[in-house]
Every structure is written in structure tokens, then in C-alpha cells.
């Protein structure tokens, strides 16, 4: 355990929590704590979306995608109860992420799929890797913010000048109701799970690399957590987020906000952009601590830092030129793609599917296609893909 870093992380978490509560509301402080829990969970399990897609398409390793199905099944069950009953801890009416399906989602999620394989991390992966001490992911994060800001600038074009269907909720638009939509998605999750079992038997892929860990009760506090345990915790935390702030967990809207605030600080007026209207315009004038997505992101980074320090794995390394180049391109593609697709692997894929939105399923398919293409691009930057002959991947 890296005790100085653990002490610093705890101190930073306490100070930031206090500042958030004093300058905004207790609810924001609670969301920051949920962010801490998310960061801890993601780091201890190295719970990946990027790696899960890459391992599946390159060698047929299905461990990550199976964990996704468990996570989505639990989240969908909880979301169905919350959304159908209107349950809330704060009095805010819970609403899921249901977005239109159109050209913007198709293009955006495809670009995101390419970008997360080049940047070596998705939205959640970028945040917890930064907190965990990955030097290259700092470049990915900065590029992610730039790409998201450019996407916000082009947002009106994609929304108004490209074709799209109206938002489709499997629960409300179809008339199935939440129970019918829940049953439909359970069948889909089960089908995908059994498909992964078949793929694993046919491919006999290398298993995932074991994570650094310890023994006994210390394992709960220093890792490593099984993927399936993390899947359950992430589903519970996303449902808790829905009942606290009224929306599911999201990440990338904060990146556009940070970019917009940065441009405003240097004299560039972004209030004329279509994206920065309504609530987004109000967020530009408020403290960033009033933005629930931002405080959760801060929590994820600090939570991951605490976890890495507890494991003794917080050891930033030098960045290779090829990795840096891939991080820049990957971050830009993810940021831009997330704005077009109404979110990332968390807001669109996790939150969208759990909210019974068709766009979440479309995002999954297109991001898979983007990942497949990226397998051929990664070697150009010196990045390796798993191989069937590997002992672990």
C-alpha cells in the first residue's frame, strides 16, 4: 500500500466533498460520493468496455461482455421499477436516457468505437485510468474534452440536418409497458449470454490476465474484484444515481461543459451554439461543482486514485510517441462521437439500454463495428491486439 498517496487521496476527497456541499447542495455531495464508489469499483475490477469489445472481436474472449450482460440485466430490472413507480430519494422525477435513432447515433457510436480502441479506454475507462496513474490517458482525456467541444459546436447540424427517428422507448413507445420491455430485454441478454458461451467453446480463447491482489479480508479493500461482482455494484450505483439526481449515470456531457467554460474564459462566446441552450446554457454560468456529472467525474478519478494507491499500483510511466498519437486521435474521436450519439459507453450504452431506449442497442452494434475496424488501425500506432496464441489477454 502506498500510504502517503492514500492519505493524500482521502484528504482530497474530504476537502472536495466539503466544498461541494458548502457551495451547492448535499445532493451534489452525495453524487460525489457515488462517483468515488464508481471509481473504486472500476479500478479494483479493471472493469472495461473497450477491452471487452476488443477481446471479443480479436480472439473471442467473452468474459467482459458476459459481465456487461449481467450488469445490464440488473440495471434494467432496477430501472423498470424506478421509472414505472417514479421512486426518488430527492423528489426529482426519474427519467431515463431515451434518445432519437438517426444518422448522428450511427456515425457517433461508430466513431466512438474506433476512438476507444485507439485511446485505450472508453469514457469511464479514461477517468479511472487517469486516477489509477496512466500517463497516456491524461492525453486521451484532454483530447476527449476537445473532441466533445467540437461535437457541441457541430451539434445543431447533426440534430437538424441529418435524418432521425423520434426517440423510441421499448417500454413507452411500443406499448409494451415496463414489464413487457423488461421481459424483452431479459430474453435479449440471455440470448447474447448463451451466444458468448458458444463463441468461447468454439474459439477457446486465452483468459483475461489476473489482476494484482492480496488475500483474505484485505482483498475487499485492496482488490482485485471479480468482474461479475463489479457488474452488480455498477448496476446498483447507476440505479442509485437515477433515484438521487433523476437521470442515470453519465460522463461526457461534463467534457463539453469543461470545454465550453475554457473557451468562455479566453473570450470565445459559445452561448450562440445550439448545444449550449437551456440547461446547458445555465451550466456555463454556474460553478462546475453545480454540475452533477462533473462532480461524479471528479469522484471517479479520486476513487480510482485511492484504489490504485491502496493496491500499490499508482506508478505513472513514460509515454511512447505512438501511444501518444493514438491517444490524441482516439480522444478526439470519442469526444466528437459521444456528442453525436447522445452519450458514450455509459450514457448511451449502459444508461440507454437500462432505460429501454432503442438507441442504446444501436450504439452497442455500431461501437462493435467501430472496434472491428480499429483492430486494423491500432498496429499503425504500435498498439497490440490480443492473439489466439496468447496465454492471457
N, C-alpha and C positions, 0 to 999 in steps of 0.2 A: 504494500500500500504506500502511495506517495502522500504521506501525511501533510506536508506543507500545502500541497495543491488541494487536498481535501478540505483543509481549514480555510483556504482562500475561497474555494467554491461555496462552502457553507456560508461564509461571511458575505459573499457577493449575493447569494440567494436571499439571505435575511434582509440585507440593505435594500435590494431592489424590491422585494415584497413590501417592505415598509413604505418606500417611496411611492409605489403603485397605489397602495391603499390610501395614503395621505393625500395624494394628488388627484385620485379618481374615485373609485368605489371599492368596497370589499369584494364585489363580484369580480372585478378585474384581478384582484389579488388571488381569488380562488382559481381563476383561469390560469394565472401564472403558475400556481401550484400544480394544476393539472398538466401544464406544459412540462414542469420538472419531472412529473411521473412518466410522461410520454418519452422524454429524453432518456431517462434511466432505463425504461423498458426496451427502447430501440437499441441502445448501446449494449446492454447486457446480453441481448439475444442476437445482436447484429442483424436485426430484422430488416431484410431487404426487399425492395420491389424491383429495383434494377437487376440485382444479382439473380433473383428468382426467375425473371424473364430470360436473362442471358443463359443461365444454366439449363433451363428447359429447352430452349431452341438450339443450343450448341451441342449438348450431349444427352439431353433427355432426363436430366436430374429434376425431379418433381417435388422435392421436399419443400421448397419455398412456396410454390403455387398451392400445394396442399394446405399449408399454413394459412395462405390467403383465403382459401375456401372456408376454413373453419372460422376465421376472423369475420368474414362477410356473413356467414350463416348466423353467428351470434349477434352481430351488429344489426342485421336485418330483423331478427326476432325482437330485439330491444327497440329498434326504431319503429317497428309496426305498432308496438304497444304505446310508445310515447306519442307518436304522431296521430294515432287514432283516438287517444284519450285526451290529448293536449296537456299531458303531465309536464309540470315545470317546477323547479325549485325556486325560481326567481319571479314568477308571474309573467315571464316573457313567453308568448305563444311559440311553441316549437314548430319550425318549418324546415323541411329537408332541402337538399340541393337538387332541384329539378330544373334542367336547362334545355334549350332547344337542341335539336339534332339537325345539323346542317353542314355546309362546307367548312365553316370555321372549326367545328369539332373534328371533322375528318382530317383536315390539314394540321390543326394544332396538336392533336394527340399523336399523329404520325411523327411530327417534328419532335415532340417531347420524347417519344420512344427512341429516336436517334440520339437526341441530346443526352438522355440519361445514361446511355451506354458510353458515350464519349466523355461525359463529365464524371463517370464512375460513381454516380449517385443520383437519386431522384430528389424530390423536394425535401422529404423527411430525411433521406439519407445524407443530403448535403448538410443539413443543420446538425444532425447528431455526429457526423464525421468531423465537422468543424470543431464541435465541442470535444470530440474524442482525440483531437490533436493531429488530424490530417492536414498537412500544409497545402496540398494541391486543392483541397476542397474550399479553401478561402478564395482561390481564384475562381472556382466554379460558382461560389456564392455571389461574388461581385459581378461576374458576367451574367448570372441568373437575374440579378436586380436590373442590370442594363437591358437585358432582353425583355424582361417584363415591362419595363418602362416604355420601350419601343412598341411593344404589343399594345400598351394602353394608348399610345399615340395613334396607332392604326385601328383601334378597336371599333370606331364608328363605321369605317369602311367594311370590315368583316361582318358587322351586325346588319348593316343596311344595304350593302351592295352585293352580297352573296346569298344564294338560296338557303332556306332553312325551314324545317317543320316547326310547328309550335311545340313547346315543352310537352313531353309525353311521360306521364306517371303511370306505371303499371298498376298502381292502386286506384287512382282517381280518374285518369283519362279513359281507361279501359272499362271502368265499371266493375272491376273485379273486387274492389274494396281491399283493405289492408290484409285481411286474412287470405283472400284469393291470391293477391300479389305475393304475399309471404310464401304460400304453398308453391306457387310457380317458381319462385327463386330457390326454394329448398330443393326442388327437383333439378334445377339447373346446376346448383352447387354439387349435388350428389352425382349428377352425370359427369361433370368435369372431374370430380374426385376419382370416380371409377375409371375415367379415361386416363388419368395420370397413373393409376395403378397398372393399367395395360401398357402404357408407354414405358414405365420403369421395368416391367418384366421383359419387354421386347428389347430395350436398349441396354439394360444392365449398366447404368451409368455410374461413374465414380461418385462417392458420397461427399457431402459437404465437409470441409476442413473443420476439425474440432476447435472449439473456442477456448481461449485461456480461462482457467477456472481454479477453484480450490475445492476443498472437501467439507462435508458436514454442514452445519447451520450457516457457516460463513458464505456458502455458495449463494444464498439468497441475497446477500448484501454486496458480494464481490463478483457475481457471475460464475459461470455462464448459464443463462436461462435457455431452456428448450424453446424451439420455435413455436410449438403449439401452446406453451404456457404464455408466451408473449402475445400470440394471436388473441387469446382470451382476454388478456389485460388490455390490449389496444382496443378491442371491441367495447369493453366496459367503459374505458376512458372516453371513447368517442360518443357513446350514449350519454355519459355524464356531461360532456361538453354541450350536447344538444339540450339537455334539461337545464343547464345553467345560463347559456347565452342565447338560446333559441335557434341556433344553427349548428350543424355538425362541425367537426374539426376541419380547418383549412390552413393553408400555409402561404400560398403565393400572392394573394391579394395584398399582403403586407409588403412584398417586394416592390410592387408597383407604387404603393404608397411611399415607401422609403425613397424610391427613385424620383417620384413627383416632388417630395419635400426637398430633396437635394437640388433639383432644378429650380424650384422656387427660391431657394437660398442664394442661388447665383444669378437671380434676376430673370429667369425664364418663366413666363406665365403659362402654367399648364391647365388653368381653370377653363380655358376655351376648348380643351379636349373633351370629346363626348364621354370618355370613360370617367373623367372627374366631374361628375354631376351628382346631384342628390346627396346621398350619404357619403360618397367618396369625396365630394367637394368639402363637406363638413369636416371630414377626417384630415384634410390638408391643413386646416386652420387650428385643429386641436393638437394637444401633445400626443406624441406617438404612443404614450402609455395608456391613452384612452382607447386605442385600437386593440380589440380583444385578440385578433390574430397575431399582432405584433408581440404582445406580452406573452402569448403562448409560445411563439417562436423563441423569444428570449429564454423562456423556461426550458425549452427543449435543449438549447445549446448548453445552458448551465447544468441541467440534469445529466447530459451526456458527459460533460467535463467531470462532474462528481463521480460518475460511474467509472470512467477511464482512470481517474486518479485512485479510486478505491481498488481497481484491478492492478494498478501499477503499469498501465499501458499508454499513458499520456506521454508520447515521445515524438514530437514533430520531426520530420525528416526533410532533407533537401528535395527540391522538385526538379525532375528531369525535364528538359526542354519539350520533348514530345508530349509528356503528360500535361505540361502547362498549356501547350497549344490545344490539346484535346479538351482540357478543362474550360478554356475560353469559348471554343466553338460549342461545346456541349451546354455550357451555362446559357449562352445566348439563345440556342435553340429551345431549351427548356423554358426559359423565361417568356419568350415570344409565344411558344406553343401553348403554355398554360393560360395566357390571356385569351387566346383564340378559343380554347377548348373549355372555357369556364372552370378551369382548375387543373390540378396536377394529379399525381397518383393518389393523393389524399383527398382533395376536394372533389375531383371528378370521378376517379375510380372507386376509392373506398367510400367516400361520402355519397357519391352519386348512386352507386349500386345499393348501398344500405338504405337510401332514400327512395328506392324503387323507381329511379329515373332511367329511361332508356339510354340517355346519353352516357351514363356510366358504363354500360355494356359496350357501347360503340367505342368509347375511349379505350377500353381494355383490348379490343380487337385491333384497333389502329396502332396502339402503342406496341403491341406484339409485332405487327408488320414493320414498324419503325425499328424495333430491336433487331429483327431479322436482317434488315439492310445494314444496320450498324455493325453487325458481326463482320462484314466485309470491309468496313471503313476503319474499325479500330486498329488493325495491324499497321495501317498507314501512319499512325501516331506512335507506334511502338507498343501498343496495348495488346495483351494476350487474351485469347479466348480459351475456355476450358476445352480439353480434348478427350475423346473416349478412352485414350490410353493413360490418362492421368490417374494416379492412385486416389487423389482427392481433388475437389474443385471448389 
